[in-house]
Amino acid sequence: MTASVKVVDHPLVQHKLTMMRRREASSAEFRKLLHEIGLFLGYEALKDLPLGHVMIDTPVTAFNAPVISGKRLTFISILRAGEGLLAPLLDLVPGASVGHIGLKRDEVTLQPSQYLFKVPPHVTTNLVIVLDPMLATGHSAIRAIADLKEAGARNIRFICLLAAPEGVAALQEAHPDVAITTAAIDEKLNDIGYIVPGLGDAGDRLFGTEDH
């Protein structure tokens, strides 16, 4: 059975995404909006975390209050653009552990090559959330998740800002057990593997390294 794809269509998310898509949006504005949307994406992707209860004292009375229980979380940032989603996810879950996977895309073959794989050892038992703003061809996400599974991860979810139908289909075929949370599924990929209408290269826009 193929895992779910959730598009977070909240009006605030869609409005902020439009502000990010604009060519004239500055890197500072792009980072701020990605952070804000990342909070919504995190809320949605983690909405089924199990709850337990603990006794606390409020200023009024003792209370059996809900708290998150169960396995801890690990966030995996696919470098470099994944850093833009890592910050808001850590705002939501400051105690999560963090790993990084560095992948560089060959601009001819569009296939990723790995230059960094540094993840916590307890990915084998934790819920692992893989972060990358763009799910275009799907090659990077597929490679990163395959490497995580080889390292022993078994409970994996994927969060992105934008997806192309081709990337969603490829990721679901390669890893049908991995749920996807995104803010939008755009029209298509162009002939160089960019999402259309998209927003350009998320890493360049996030860090101000795009060509002018």
MDAnalysis code that builds the backbone (N, CA, C; Angstrom):
import MDAnalysis as mda
import numpy as np

u = mda.Universe.empty(636, n_residues=212, atom_resindex=np.repeat(np.arange(212), 3), trajectory=True)
u.add_TopologyAttr("name", ["N", "CA", "C"] * 212)
u.add_TopologyAttr("resid", np.arange(1, 213))
u.add_TopologyAttr("resname", ["MET", "THR", "ALA", "SER", "VAL", "LYS", "VAL", "VAL", "ASP", "HIS", "PRO", "LEU", "VAL", "GLN", "HIS", "LYS", "LEU", "THR", "MET", "MET", "ARG", "ARG", "ARG", "GLU", "ALA", "SER", "SER", "ALA", "GLU", "PHE", "ARG", "LYS", "LEU", "LEU", "HIS", "GLU", "ILE", "GLY", "LEU", "PHE", "LEU", "GLY", "TYR", "GLU", "ALA", "LEU", "LYS", "ASP", "LEU", "PRO", "LEU", "GLY", "HIS", "VAL", "MET", "ILE", "ASP", "THR", "PRO", "VAL", "THR", "ALA", "PHE", "ASN", "ALA", "PRO", "VAL", "ILE", "SER", "GLY", "LYS", "ARG", "LEU", "THR", "PHE", "ILE", "SER", "ILE", "LEU", "ARG", "ALA", "GLY", "GLU", "GLY", "LEU", "LEU", "ALA", "PRO", "LEU", "LEU", "ASP", "LEU", "VAL", "PRO", "GLY", "ALA", "SER", "VAL", "GLY", "HIS", "ILE", "GLY", "LEU", "LYS", "ARG", "ASP", "GLU", "VAL", "THR", "LEU", "GLN", "PRO", "SER", "GLN", "TYR", "LEU", "PHE", "LYS", "VAL", "PRO", "PRO", "HIS", "VAL", "THR", "THR", "ASN", "LEU", "VAL", "ILE", "VAL", "LEU", "ASP", "PRO", "MET", "LEU", "ALA", "THR", "GLY", "HIS", "SER", "ALA", "ILE", "ARG", "ALA", "ILE", "ALA", "ASP", "LEU", "LYS", "GLU", "ALA", "GLY", "ALA", "ARG", "ASN", "ILE", "ARG", "PHE", "ILE", "CYS", "LEU", "LEU", "ALA", "ALA", "PRO", "GLU", "GLY", "VAL", "ALA", "ALA", "LEU", "GLN", "GLU", "ALA", "HIS", "PRO", "ASP", "VAL", "ALA", "ILE", "THR", "THR", "ALA", "ALA", "ILE", "ASP", "GLU", "LYS", "LEU", "ASN", "ASP", "ILE", "GLY", "TYR", "ILE", "VAL", "PRO", "GLY", "LEU", "GLY", "ASP", "ALA", "GLY", "ASP", "ARG", "LEU", "PHE", "GLY", "THR", "GLU", "ASP", "HIS"])
u.atoms.positions = np.array([
    [0.849, -1.201, 0.000],
    [0.000, 0.000, 0.000],
    [0.882, 1.248, 0.000],
    [0.552, 2.210, -0.859],
    [1.334, 3.440, -0.963],
    [0.942, 4.424, 0.133],
    [1.949, 5.019, 0.773],
    [1.685, 5.987, 1.840],
    [1.048, 7.252, 1.267],
    [0.518, 8.057, 2.154],
    [-0.267, 9.220, 1.752],
    [0.592, 10.374, 1.265],
    [-0.046, 11.240, 0.474],
    [0.526, 12.534, 0.110],
    [-0.440, 13.592, 0.633],
    [0.035, 14.430, 1.531],
    [-0.807, 15.468, 2.119],
    [-0.368, 16.833, 1.604],
    [-1.290, 17.536, 0.943],
    [-1.047, 18.913, 0.516],
    [-1.691, 19.839, 1.548],
    [-0.864, 20.675, 2.170],
    [-1.356, 21.591, 3.200],
    [-1.914, 22.827, 2.494],
    [-3.213, 22.854, 2.334],
    [-3.843, 23.911, 1.535],
    [-4.424, 25.041, 2.379],
    [-3.932, 25.192, 3.598],
    [-4.372, 26.296, 4.460],
    [-4.172, 27.623, 3.715],
    [-5.137, 28.537, 3.776],
    [-4.996, 29.808, 3.057],
    [-3.716, 30.569, 3.383],
    [-3.284, 30.554, 4.630],
    [-2.052, 31.265, 4.978],
    [-0.839, 30.633, 4.306],
    [-0.825, 29.303, 4.225],
    [0.278, 28.620, 3.553],
    [0.310, 28.992, 2.075],
    [-0.848, 28.955, 1.433],
    [-0.890, 29.255, 0.008],
    [-0.525, 30.711, -0.279],
    [-0.950, 31.621, 0.581],
    [-0.594, 33.039, 0.422],
    [0.918, 33.230, 0.569],
    [1.485, 32.640, 1.606],
    [2.921, 32.790, 1.838],
    [3.734, 32.145, 0.723],
    [3.242, 31.029, 0.202],
    [3.927, 30.381, -0.901],
    [3.941, 31.281, -2.138],
    [2.845, 31.961, -2.403],
    [2.815, 32.905, -3.515],
    [3.845, 34.006, -3.325],
    [3.971, 34.516, -2.106],
    [4.975, 35.546, -1.822],
    [6.391, 35.012, -2.076],
    [6.624, 33.729, -1.786],
    [7.935, 33.135, -2.025],
    [8.225, 32.954, -3.509],
    [7.213, 32.645, -4.279],
    [7.410, 32.372, -5.704],
    [7.860, 33.610, -6.477],
    [7.519, 34.780, -6.001],
    [7.803, 36.005, -6.753],
    [9.303, 36.158, -7.014],
    [9.640, 36.473, -8.248],
    [11.041, 36.671, -8.622],
    [11.720, 37.727, -7.755],
    [10.965, 38.778, -7.381],
    [11.557, 39.897, -6.650],
    [11.689, 39.653, -5.150],
    [11.224, 38.528, -4.647],
    [11.362, 38.250, -3.219],
    [12.844, 38.159, -2.852],
    [13.245, 38.876, -1.821],
    [14.642, 38.861, -1.371],
    [14.955, 37.555, -0.643],
    [16.234, 37.269, -0.459],
    [16.624, 36.083, 0.297],
    [16.098, 36.147, 1.720],
    [16.126, 37.328, 2.329],
    [15.623, 37.477, 3.695],
    [14.137, 37.162, 3.759],
    [13.385, 37.674, 2.786],
    [11.950, 37.403, 2.739],
    [11.691, 35.925, 2.464],
    [12.457, 35.344, 1.555],
    [12.318, 33.928, 1.208],
    [12.555, 33.052, 2.441],
    [13.626, 33.341, 3.182],
    [13.933, 32.562, 4.389],
    [12.822, 32.677, 5.418],
    [12.324, 33.875, 5.629],
    [11.278, 34.104, 6.628],
    [10.004, 33.355, 6.261],
    [9.621, 33.424, 4.992],
    [8.404, 32.757, 4.561],
    [8.546, 31.241, 4.608],
    [9.727, 30.728, 4.233],
    [9.953, 29.287, 4.315],
    [9.856, 28.815, 5.763],
    [10.394, 29.607, 6.677],
    [10.310, 29.267, 8.097],
    [8.853, 29.205, 8.544],
    [8.075, 30.191, 8.140],
    [6.673, 30.250, 8.551],
    [5.879, 29.085, 7.973],
    [6.082, 28.787, 6.681],
    [5.376, 27.658, 6.075],
    [5.850, 26.343, 6.687],
    [7.142, 26.269, 7.012],
    [7.682, 25.058, 7.616],
    [6.983, 24.680, 8.905],
    [6.545, 25.672, 9.669],
    [5.801, 25.383, 10.901],
    [4.491, 24.679, 10.584],
    [3.775, 25.165, 9.568],
    [2.523, 24.531, 9.166],
    [2.771, 23.099, 8.682],
    [3.817, 22.922, 7.858],
    [4.126, 21.596, 7.339],
    [4.471, 20.633, 8.478],
    [5.233, 21.129, 9.442],
    [5.579, 20.294, 10.590],
    [4.365, 19.905, 11.407],
    [3.475, 20.856, 11.661],
    [2.249, 20.550, 12.384],
    [1.493, 19.416, 11.705],
    [1.368, 19.508, 10.368],
    [0.591, 18.507, 9.634],
    [1.287, 17.151, 9.633],
    [2.589, 17.145, 9.369],
    [3.318, 15.884, 9.273],
    [3.375, 15.142, 10.599],
    [3.276, 15.880, 11.708],
    [3.431, 15.276, 13.035],
    [2.124, 15.211, 13.813],
    [1.004, 15.406, 13.138],
    [-0.261, 15.532, 13.869],
    [-0.734, 14.222, 14.504],
    [-0.135, 13.107, 14.102],
    [-0.561, 11.831, 14.678],
    [0.426, 11.286, 15.708],
    [1.316, 12.141, 16.219],
    [2.226, 11.680, 17.271],
    [1.415, 11.178, 18.465],
    [1.832, 10.068, 19.053],
    [1.061, 9.514, 20.174],
    [1.177, 10.386, 21.424],
    [0.103, 10.419, 22.188],
    [0.063, 11.184, 23.425],
    [-0.069, 10.258, 24.632],
    [0.641, 10.621, 25.688],
    [0.435, 10.018, 26.993],
    [-0.049, 11.089, 27.946],
    [0.005, 10.810, 29.237],
    [-0.444, 11.787, 30.227],
    [0.519, 11.821, 31.403],
    [0.644, 12.995, 32.000],
    [1.489, 13.177, 33.168],
    [0.779, 14.117, 34.134],
    [0.936, 13.845, 35.396],
    [0.316, 14.714, 36.411],
    [1.152, 15.979, 36.590],
    [0.494, 17.129, 36.521],
    [1.144, 18.409, 36.771],
    [0.282, 19.218, 37.730],
    [0.866, 20.262, 38.276],
    [0.121, 21.212, 39.105],
    [-0.025, 22.507, 38.331],
    [-1.250, 22.890, 38.013],
    [-1.500, 24.217, 37.473],
    [-1.647, 25.179, 38.648],
    [-1.737, 26.491, 38.426],
    [-1.979, 27.408, 39.546],
    [-3.303, 27.161, 40.261],
    [-4.174, 26.313, 39.650],
    [-5.507, 26.092, 40.222],
    [-5.649, 24.718, 40.860],
    [-5.074, 23.684, 40.186],
    [-5.312, 22.327, 40.676],
    [-4.318, 21.362, 40.061],
    [-4.303, 20.134, 40.561],
    [-3.572, 19.054, 39.905],
    [-4.327, 18.640, 38.649],
    [-3.558, 18.243, 37.607],
    [-4.190, 17.957, 36.327],
    [-3.414, 16.863, 35.610],
    [-4.137, 15.871, 35.088],
    [-3.533, 14.796, 34.300],
    [-3.448, 15.283, 32.851],
    [-2.299, 15.833, 32.473],
    [-2.172, 16.600, 31.233],
    [-1.541, 15.770, 30.113],
    [-1.949, 16.028, 28.849],
    [-1.388, 15.290, 27.716],
    [0.039, 15.727, 27.381],
    [0.883, 14.765, 27.062],
    [2.249, 15.025, 26.604],
    [2.573, 14.027, 25.496],
    [3.468, 14.406, 24.608],
    [3.893, 13.496, 23.554],
    [4.637, 12.319, 24.168],
    [4.281, 11.133, 23.712],
    [4.935, 9.925, 24.218],
    [5.461, 9.118, 23.044],
    [6.137, 8.037, 23.344],
    [6.607, 7.160, 22.276],
    [8.005, 7.514, 21.816],
    [8.310, 7.111, 20.588],
    [9.668, 7.253, 20.060],
    [10.045, 8.715, 19.842],
    [11.333, 8.998, 19.989],
    [11.840, 10.340, 19.727],
    [11.911, 10.595, 18.231],
    [12.154, 11.867, 17.899],
    [12.210, 12.292, 16.500],
    [13.637, 12.583, 16.068],
    [13.911, 12.314, 14.815],
    [15.155, 12.731, 14.185],
    [14.807, 13.466, 12.901],
    [15.369, 14.665, 12.733],
    [15.193, 15.434, 11.508],
    [16.446, 15.290, 10.656],
    [16.248, 14.978, 9.386],
    [17.362, 14.819, 8.451],
    [17.253, 15.893, 7.386],
    [18.225, 16.782, 7.343],
    [18.268, 17.855, 6.356],
    [19.086, 17.417, 5.150],
    [18.457, 17.449, 3.960],
    [19.210, 17.225, 2.730],
    [19.833, 18.553, 2.325],
    [21.156, 18.612, 2.390],
    [21.868, 19.867, 2.156],
    [21.802, 20.254, 0.681],
    [21.755, 21.577, 0.465],
    [21.830, 22.575, 1.518],
    [20.481, 23.197, 1.827],
    [19.542, 23.056, 0.891],
    [18.263, 23.735, 1.022],
    [17.424, 23.203, 2.180],
    [17.683, 21.969, 2.602],
    [16.939, 21.409, 3.721],
    [17.085, 22.193, 5.001],
    [18.171, 22.983, 5.102],
    [18.372, 23.791, 6.304],
    [17.242, 24.797, 6.502],
    [16.609, 25.221, 5.406],
    [15.509, 26.168, 5.524],
    [14.283, 25.590, 6.198],
    [14.118, 24.263, 6.129],
    [13.014, 23.599, 6.827],
    [13.436, 23.055, 8.189],
    [14.722, 22.837, 8.378],
    [15.185, 22.304, 9.656],
    [14.898, 23.271, 10.803],
    [15.134, 24.563, 10.582],
    [14.953, 25.544, 11.658],
    [13.524, 25.567, 12.201],
    [12.476, 25.659, 11.355],
    [11.123, 25.650, 11.911],
    [10.753, 24.327, 12.572],
    [11.258, 23.203, 12.048],
    [10.952, 21.919, 12.684],
    [11.584, 21.831, 14.068],
    [12.784, 22.397, 14.213],
    [13.404, 22.421, 15.543],
    [12.694, 23.392, 16.478],
    [12.077, 24.425, 15.935],
    [11.235, 25.280, 16.771],
    [10.089, 24.475, 17.370],
    [9.534, 23.566, 16.576],
    [8.419, 22.752, 17.050],
    [8.878, 21.672, 18.028],
    [10.025, 21.049, 17.728],
    [10.521, 19.932, 18.552],
    [11.997, 20.171, 18.857],
    [12.296, 21.045, 19.832],
    [13.697, 21.393, 20.107],
    [14.552, 20.211, 20.530],
    [13.929, 19.188, 21.091],
    [14.692, 18.046, 21.581],
    [15.002, 17.000, 20.530],
    [14.582, 17.212, 19.293],
    [14.847, 16.228, 18.238],
    [16.337, 16.171, 17.918],
    [16.801, 14.992, 17.526],
    [18.173, 14.885, 17.032],
    [18.191, 15.256, 15.549],
    [19.382, 15.562, 15.049],
    [19.513, 16.106, 13.691],
    [20.609, 15.363, 12.935],
    [20.325, 15.054, 11.677],
    [21.329, 14.502, 10.786],
    [21.379, 15.295, 9.493],
    [22.450, 15.104, 8.734],
    [22.617, 15.802, 7.461],
    [23.054, 14.824, 6.382],
    [22.459, 14.983, 5.204],
    [22.872, 14.229, 4.034],
    [23.203, 15.232, 2.940],
    [24.429, 15.182, 2.450],
    [24.856, 16.085, 1.385],
    [24.791, 15.392, 0.042],
    [23.993, 15.960, -0.872],
    [23.844, 15.402, -2.210],
    [24.047, 16.501, -3.232],
    [24.808, 16.218, -4.263],
    [25.037, 17.169, -5.345],
    [24.464, 16.596, -6.630],
    [23.635, 17.396, -7.328],
    [22.983, 16.926, -8.545],
    [23.870, 17.157, -9.761],
    [24.030, 16.111, -10.554],
    [24.692, 16.247, -11.847],
    [23.728, 16.941, -12.801],
    [24.125, 18.077, -13.351],
    [23.209, 18.870, -14.170],
    [22.913, 18.240, -15.523],
    [23.665, 17.198, -15.897],
    [23.398, 16.501, -17.160],
    [22.485, 15.299, -16.928],
    [22.894, 14.429, -15.990],
    [22.104, 13.218, -15.738],
    [20.973, 13.456, -14.758],
    [21.053, 14.541, -13.998],
    [20.098, 14.883, -12.922],
    [20.151, 13.895, -11.763],
    [21.177, 13.047, -11.719],
    [21.319, 12.071, -10.644],
    [22.182, 12.645, -9.523],
    [21.863, 12.322, -8.267],
    [22.632, 12.864, -7.143],
    [23.848, 12.002, -6.792],
    [24.900, 12.665, -6.363],
    [26.035, 11.966, -5.781],
    [26.207, 12.452, -4.351],
    [26.547, 11.536, -3.461],
    [26.620, 11.863, -2.033],
    [28.015, 12.353, -1.648],
    [28.072, 13.459, -0.886],
    [29.353, 13.918, -0.356],
    [29.363, 13.983, 1.166],
    [28.194, 13.737, 1.805],
    [28.133, 13.737, 3.271],
    [26.979, 12.862, 3.728],
    [27.241, 12.036, 4.736],
    [26.177, 11.258, 5.377],
    [26.514, 11.186, 6.853],
    [25.847, 12.025, 7.644],
    [26.122, 12.091, 9.081],
    [24.783, 12.103, 9.805],
    [24.409, 10.952, 10.350],
    [23.112, 10.832, 11.007],
    [23.294, 10.198, 12.382],
    [22.379, 10.491, 13.313],
    [22.478, 9.886, 14.652],
    [22.279, 8.376, 14.584],
    [22.911, 7.633, 15.474],
    [22.777, 6.171, 15.440],
    [21.358, 5.689, 15.717],
    [20.576, 6.487, 16.453],
    [19.235, 6.017, 16.805],
    [18.191, 6.283, 15.721],
    [18.619, 6.559, 14.476],
    [17.640, 6.574, 13.377],
    [16.980, 5.210, 13.243],
    [17.618, 4.183, 13.789],
    [17.060, 2.832, 13.700],
    [15.772, 2.688, 14.499],
    [15.586, 3.509, 15.518],
    [14.401, 3.402, 16.370],
    [13.522, 4.646, 16.332],
    [14.051, 5.784, 15.924],
    [13.289, 7.029, 15.930],
    [12.375, 7.159, 14.716],
    [11.378, 8.043, 14.843],
    [10.640, 8.524, 13.678],
    [11.538, 9.534, 12.981],
    [11.834, 9.285, 11.705],
    [12.789, 10.094, 10.948],
    [12.025, 10.950, 9.940],
    [12.251, 12.271, 10.002],
    [11.607, 13.209, 9.098],
    [12.671, 13.786, 8.172],
    [12.569, 13.478, 6.871],
    [13.532, 13.957, 5.881],
    [13.025, 15.274, 5.304],
    [13.924, 16.264, 5.217],
    [13.539, 17.628, 4.856],
    [14.282, 18.098, 3.610],
    [13.523, 18.535, 2.615],
    [14.098, 19.133, 1.404],
    [12.998, 19.960, 0.754],
    [13.208, 21.259, 0.551],
    [12.120, 22.093, 0.039],
    [11.542, 21.652, -1.301],
    [12.358, 21.065, -2.191],
    [11.894, 20.757, -3.531],
    [11.913, 19.254, -3.802],
    [10.776, 18.715, -4.219],
    [10.700, 17.345, -4.702],
    [10.451, 17.442, -6.200],
    [11.535, 17.496, -6.964],
    [11.444, 17.721, -8.410],
    [11.465, 16.373, -9.135],
    [12.635, 15.910, -9.542],
    [12.713, 14.579, -10.151],
    [12.489, 13.480, -9.118],
    [12.775, 13.808, -7.856],
    [12.680, 12.820, -6.788],
    [13.969, 12.064, -6.540],
    [14.992, 12.276, -7.386],
    [16.218, 11.491, -7.279],
    [16.921, 11.686, -5.932],
    [17.007, 12.942, -5.477],
    [17.716, 13.198, -4.221],
    [16.982, 12.582, -3.036],
    [15.668, 12.756, -3.000],
    [14.890, 12.188, -1.898],
    [14.977, 10.666, -1.896],
    [14.885, 10.063, -3.076],
    [14.969, 8.607, -3.189],
    [16.318, 8.105, -2.689],
    [17.404, 8.788, -3.095],
    [18.752, 8.378, -2.675],
    [18.920, 8.563, -1.172],
    [18.481, 9.704, -0.636],
    [18.641, 9.967, 0.793],
    [17.882, 8.937, 1.629],
    [16.662, 8.637, 1.229],
    [15.854, 7.680, 1.993],
    [16.435, 6.274, 1.878],
    [16.927, 5.921, 0.701],
    [17.575, 4.617, 0.545],
    [18.790, 4.496, 1.459],
    [19.584, 5.564, 1.542],
    [20.760, 5.548, 2.415],
    [20.356, 5.451, 3.883],
    [19.265, 6.128, 4.248],
    [18.773, 6.042, 5.632],
    [18.285, 4.635, 5.951],
    [17.594, 4.015, 5.018],
    [17.132, 2.646, 5.242],
    [18.318, 1.699, 5.375],
    [19.358, 1.937, 4.571],
    [20.556, 1.106, 4.687],
    [21.209, 1.266, 6.053],
    [21.052, 2.475, 6.642],
    [21.593, 2.724, 7.983],
    [20.674, 2.193, 9.081],
    [19.533, 1.640, 8.705],
    [18.654, 1.010, 9.687],
    [17.359, 1.733, 9.976],
    [17.125, 2.900, 9.351],
    [15.878, 3.630, 9.594],
    [14.701, 2.858, 9.001],
    [13.603, 2.809, 9.748],
    [12.435, 2.055, 9.299],
    [11.151, 2.887, 9.312],
    [11.147, 3.976, 10.031],
    [9.942, 4.806, 10.156],
    [10.287, 6.197, 9.637],
    [10.004, 6.450, 8.361],
    [10.489, 7.648, 7.668],
    [9.318, 8.402, 7.049],
    [9.362, 9.742, 7.157],
    [8.421, 10.618, 6.472],
    [9.217, 11.697, 5.743],
    [8.576, 12.313, 4.752],
    [9.263, 13.314, 3.931],
    [8.442, 14.597, 3.902],
    [9.109, 15.725, 4.146],
    [8.467, 17.044, 4.080],
    [9.171, 17.874, 3.024],
    [8.375, 18.479, 2.137],
    [8.919, 19.411, 1.154],
    [7.975, 20.602, 1.022],
    [8.496, 21.672, 0.476],
    [7.684, 22.861, 0.222],
    [6.881, 22.696, -1.059],
    [7.553, 22.294, -2.138],
    [6.937, 22.130, -3.450],
    [7.272, 20.758, -4.007],
    [6.333, 20.210, -4.780],
    [6.582, 18.936, -5.448],
    [6.106, 19.013, -6.889],
    [6.736, 18.225, -7.743],
    [6.263, 17.995, -9.105],
    [5.580, 16.630, -9.138],
    [4.584, 16.459, -9.988],
    [3.922, 15.144, -10.074],
    [4.907, 14.018, -10.358],
    [5.924, 14.309, -11.187],
    [6.917, 13.290, -11.526],
    [7.708, 12.858, -10.286],
    [8.054, 13.834, -9.441],
    [8.806, 13.515, -8.235],
    [7.986, 12.730, -7.236],
    [6.720, 13.111, -7.074],
    [5.835, 12.376, -6.170],
    [5.709, 10.928, -6.624],
    [5.464, 10.729, -7.925],
    [5.302, 9.377, -8.448],
    [6.575, 8.553, -8.277],
    [7.727, 9.169, -8.543],
    [8.995, 8.444, -8.425],
    [9.281, 8.056, -6.979],
    [9.038, 8.980, -6.046],
    [9.296, 8.690, -4.634],
    [8.349, 7.609, -4.124],
    [7.079, 7.682, -4.532],
    [6.127, 6.666, -4.088],
    [6.461, 5.293, -4.658],
    [6.950, 5.256, -5.889],
    [7.333, 3.964, -6.477],
    [8.541, 3.366, -5.767],
    [9.530, 4.223, -5.471],
    [10.761, 3.738, -4.838],
    [10.561, 3.431, -3.362],
    [9.773, 4.260, -2.680],
    [9.585, 4.118, -1.230],
    [8.099, 4.271, -0.894],
    [7.292, 3.275, -1.195],
    [5.847, 3.399, -0.993],
    [5.427, 3.516, 0.470],
    [6.359, 3.266, 1.384],
    [6.053, 3.351, 2.812],
    [6.282, 4.744, 3.388],
    [6.755, 5.695, 2.598],
    [7.129, 7.022, 3.101],
    [6.038, 8.041, 2.765],
    [5.388, 8.581, 3.785],
    [4.364, 9.613, 3.590],
    [5.019, 10.934, 3.219],
    [4.345, 11.708, 2.377],
    [4.847, 12.989, 1.891],
    [3.915, 14.101, 2.365],
    [4.495, 15.168, 2.905],
    [3.740, 16.371, 3.252],
    [4.337, 17.532, 2.476],
    [3.490, 18.297, 1.773],
    [3.962, 19.399, 0.946],
    [2.946, 20.528, 0.957],
    [3.387, 21.713, 0.516],
    [2.476, 22.851, 0.415],
    [1.785, 22.916, -0.931],
    [2.359, 22.282, -1.962],
    [1.742, 22.323, -3.290],
    [2.368, 21.279, -4.191],
    [1.561, 20.724, -5.095],
    [2.061, 19.901, -6.199],
    [1.848, 20.709, -7.465],
    [2.947, 21.138, -8.072],
    [2.871, 22.017, -9.233],
    [2.568, 21.238, -10.511],
    [2.666, 21.938, -11.648],
    [2.201, 21.395, -12.928],
    [3.082, 20.286, -13.473],
    [4.414, 20.521, -13.511],
    [5.298, 19.574, -14.203],
    [6.750, 19.945, -13.952],
    [7.647, 19.154, -14.542],
    [9.067, 19.484, -14.619],
    [9.377, 20.022, -16.013],
    [10.346, 20.948, -16.083],
    [10.803, 21.373, -17.403],
    [11.937, 20.459, -17.872],
    [12.549, 20.788, -19.001],
    [13.532, 19.873, -19.591],
    [14.871, 19.852, -18.864],
    [15.054, 20.724, -17.889],
    [16.276, 20.668, -17.073],
    [15.969, 20.270, -15.628],
    [14.772, 19.727, -15.398],
    [14.446, 19.166, -14.095],
    [14.012, 20.158, -13.045],
    [13.559, 21.354, -13.459],
    [13.038, 22.335, -12.508],
    [11.515, 22.264, -12.487],
    [10.954, 22.502, -11.297],
    [9.507, 22.489, -11.132],
    [8.902, 23.724, -11.796],
    [7.787, 23.513, -12.518],
    [7.058, 24.582, -13.202],
    [5.641, 24.649, -12.627],
    [5.138, 25.831, -12.191],
    [5.795, 27.147, -12.231],
    [6.910, 27.310, -11.197],
    [6.849, 26.561, -10.114],
    [7.947, 26.517, -9.167],
    [8.330, 27.844, -8.559],
    [9.613, 27.921, -8.140],
    [10.145, 29.161, -7.563],
    [11.644, 29.284, -7.777],
    [12.153, 28.503, -8.731],
    [13.586, 28.531, -8.988],
    [14.331, 27.550, -8.103],
    [15.611, 27.800, -7.910],
    [16.451, 26.957, -7.066],
    [16.308, 27.407, -5.618],
    [15.727, 26.549, -4.782],
    [15.446, 26.942, -3.398],
    [16.719, 27.255, -2.620],
    [17.782, 26.482, -2.856],
    [19.027, 26.744, -2.144],
    [19.619, 28.086, -2.506],
    [19.645, 28.407, -3.797],
    [20.172, 29.699, -4.229],
    [19.338, 30.848, -3.665],
    [18.032, 30.704, -3.691],
    [17.180, 31.782, -3.198],
    [17.260, 31.899, -1.680],
    [17.443, 30.791, -1.013],
    [17.544, 30.797, 0.440],
    [18.819, 31.478, 0.912],
    [19.911, 31.251, 0.200],
    [21.225, 31.749, 0.637],
    [21.760, 32.874, -0.209],
    [20.971, 33.350, -1.187],
    [21.376, 34.518, -1.983],
    [22.513, 34.241, -2.929],
    [22.586, 33.020, -3.468],
    [23.691, 32.662, -4.355],
    [23.268, 32.525, -5.814],
    [22.056, 32.960, -6.141],
    [21.619, 32.848, -7.528],
    [22.375, 33.835, -8.424],
    [22.495, 33.491, -9.693],
    [23.153, 34.364, -10.651],
    [22.250, 35.546, -10.967],
    [22.862, 36.694, -11.169],
    [22.116, 37.912, -11.519],
    [22.614, 38.448, -12.855],
])
